[in-house]
Amino acid sequence: MKLYEELDRLFYSKDFDGAEEFLIKKSQEYAQNHEHDMELICYNELGGIYRKQNLREKTFWAVDKCIELIHTHGFSYSLLGDVYTSLATAYMHFAEHEKALPLFNKAKECYEYFYNKPNISLATLLNNKGLCLMAMGDTASACASFQKSIEILENLHTYPLELAMSLISLAEAKDNSDEDALYEKAATCFESTKQDGYYAFVAEKCLPAFKRAGYFRVVKTLQDRIDEINKKLANK
């Protein structure tokens, strides 16, 4: 899709102003052409850009635009699940967890209805929902959500990086002897997949947890790989 190709180019160059201008222009074009699913995607992406820059007012402006479109037009359950997840993530980013949790639950219902079987979108959602529950102090429910995410990902077999993130989430939530086994299993996930830009992104997210847990050899290995990947991407 040309929309995402252009966004990828702008994101890689960290041209957030250019991405904002591009998305606003495209959202207006899609609105005029009554392509409301693409209009919704544009505002959803805008919210993500604003969230990354910690722009609270603009983030919630984009959130409100998404909610307005959802209430006005019909969309597929798959797209609604993605948008509800993004909206929940926006509320989480600004520590409004009580507003985030119902949106995670709506996204879960959408994914379960649309896919009618365990899938990567649901697994990722359950990990994020678990993080929200942890922030709200409900460790037991958070651990159950992480466990369900891990169960889905292990059965899918093809998402080692997502599995690593859920394993680390559970390890950080637990305070017992199980956590070492979880960290070690998470570390092995990074040995069985393609080392590309997404690999570097996930590895960088996981580095602080490995560092806190004392897995310094894993930290060094992953940091070296991140540096090598970024070097290759910069030379493209």
Secondary structure, DSSP 4 states (H G I P E B T S, - for coil): -HHHHHHHHHHHTT-HHHHHHHHHHHHHHHHHTT-HHHHHHHHHHHHHHHHHTT-HHHHHHHHHHHHHHHHHS---HHHHHHHHHHHHHHHHHTT-HHHHHHHHHHHHHHHHHHHSS--HHHHHHHHHHHHHHHHTT-HHHHHHHHHHHHHHHHHH-S-HHHHHHHHHHHHHH--STHHHHHHHHHHHHTTSS--SHHHHHHHHHHHHHHHHTT-HHHHHHHHHHHHHHHHHHHT-
